[in-house]
Each structure stands twice: as structure tokens, then as C-alpha cells.
């Protein structure tokens, strides 16, 4: 019987806990029908049929980890508002530990509202405060983070540049984890990657990689050259560049490995990067070699993009997808 090498890795995964810290959001979807154009402007009139919510940002990473069968503790900032209540309820229902969440009265929960008409994403409306958190709040997060390190196998830093993670806080978190031998996966943002120095692996998409190196490399040789520079400058164990339909490029001090996409059909890329980070973290927490952890994450992303909306992938989902691929 034909087999896929990733199936044996999935079968051997243990339920090691991960600490996820970063910018927490609520994703809201208004599912609509459209039957006419507005008389006020040349835009469709979207009649809301139903509304759903899902964890977003760092919260989606944590949800993906739990859905994939491992415990996750989520640490971040939300407001004392209705969106915060809905997010906590969704996370609780999804099995994510939220005891480390901090609620602030002067900062709203990040809310991304999407209008989807006949399966077509029409527009997104964001409500957010992206100013950096205060020194006092940062100090509180650091103390909470320190108290958790000894009880987890992995740290994920999910940076969406929404103000929760200051450069100093990121640097301290990475240093503190590595001193205890805890691997750190970073989903980065922005142009200055210096705060991520010393992480185990960072996972920029291609446009984020270009922003970090200050140019757009137009050949595989240029990608390898610039990737090696970034890898060495930040003292990383590995660099994983996600490249949409081109799959992923994994770089370590010893090699550049291109991993082709596993997607059969692409309906929605929303949250696919979070799926990659989550499954990669679970793999590394289990001691998987970086190459195979990345292959596992790539396969999981292939399942996620085949669904509409922010989606989480279970081990059973991934196993079935791999078996379907084997069957042809």
C-alpha cells in the first residue's frame, strides 16, 4: 500500500503545550446575498444572511494549534468590549486557554469585519488601535511570559504590528526562551527584523521578506543570497519564506530547499499563514527536523486555502488530504 512520509510523523505527534503571544484579533464575517446595485452609488447592496466570528491574528494561531491536537496558551491584549467578549467565547469554545489574556479599558479589541457576497470577499472594515502598549502593560506581559516559560515546549511570537509587541519586549521574549532551551517561531512584520534576532525560525511571506531585505530579488540565486544574509545577520536556525502558489523556501545555514505547494484548489488564503506557523510549531515542539516540520506545515496550508474564511486544520483533516493525494 502506498504511503506518504508525513503520515508517520502525524501518527507520532505528542500533545506538547505551546505559548502563543502577539496581536490578538476577532475576525467577523457577514455572509450576504446580492440582488441589485445601490441607487446611491455603483456598489452592490449586500443583504446580510448570517454573521459568524472566528479568532484572528495570534488568536488564530492558537486556535490552529488546538485544532491540530495540541494545547495552546494565548497571551495578548483585548479591550473591555463586546468584541473582546465574543473573542473570549470563541476561544473558550475552541479549547484555547485564555487565562493569560489582559483586558484594557482604554484599548479596543482589534476587529476585522468582512463582507462576503455569494462567496466573494467584497470589502473589509478594520477597527483597531495600533499604538504601542505602555511600558507598564509591557512589564506586566513580560512577567506573565516569564512565569509560563518553564511549562511549555514551544513559543510562537505572532507579530502583526498592531502595538502589542514592542521591539524590546520581543527581544526579551526570544532571549528568555532560548536561555531555557525553548524554541521560538516568529511570524514577523515590518522592515526591521532586528528584534527577532536569535529566534529559532522566522516565517515571512515573500513580500515581507522583500521588505526586510529592502529589495525584490528576481532570481532563485538572489533569494538564496539575500536569505543567507538575513539568516546570518539575525543568528537564526532557519528562515522559511512562504511564496503562495510557489510553495515555500526553507533556508538553513547548510541548504536552500524549495517545497512545492500541496494545495489542490485555492478558495481563500485568509489565515493560511497562521496555519503554517501553528503546524510548524507543533512539529518543532515534537522534535521534528526543521525540514519535515516545514513540509508538514506546507501540507496543512494546502488544506486551509481550500476552505472559505479563516480556517483551522485538524490532524484528521491533514491525514485525509494526504491519503487523497496518494489515491490520486
KAGI-V456788 format. One record per run of one state. SS is the DSSP state (~ for helix, > for strand, _ for the rest). FROM is the first residue (numbers start at 0). TO is the last residue. If there is no record, write none. Layout:
BEGIN
[[SS;FROM;TO] [SS;FROM;TO]]
END
This chain:
BEGIN
[[_;0;3] [~;4;10] [_;11;16] [>;17;21] [_;22;22] [>;23;36] [_;37;42] [>;43;56] [~;57;66] [_;67;70] [>;71;74] [_;75;75] [>;76;78] [_;79;80] [~;81;92] [_;93;95] [>;96;96] [_;97;100] [>;101;103] [_;104;108] [>;109;116] [_;117;118] [>;119;126] [_;127;133] [~;134;150] [_;151;152] [>;153;157] [_;158;165] [~;166;178] [_;179;181] [>;182;186] [_;187;192] [~;193;195] [_;196;199] [>;200;201] [_;202;203] [>;204;204] [~;205;212] [_;213;218] [~;219;233] [_;234;236] [>;237;241] [_;242;242] [~;243;245] [_;246;246] [>;247;251] [_;252;254] [>;255;258] [_;259;270] [~;271;284] [_;285;288] [~;289;303] [_;304;313] [~;314;326] [_;327;327]]
END
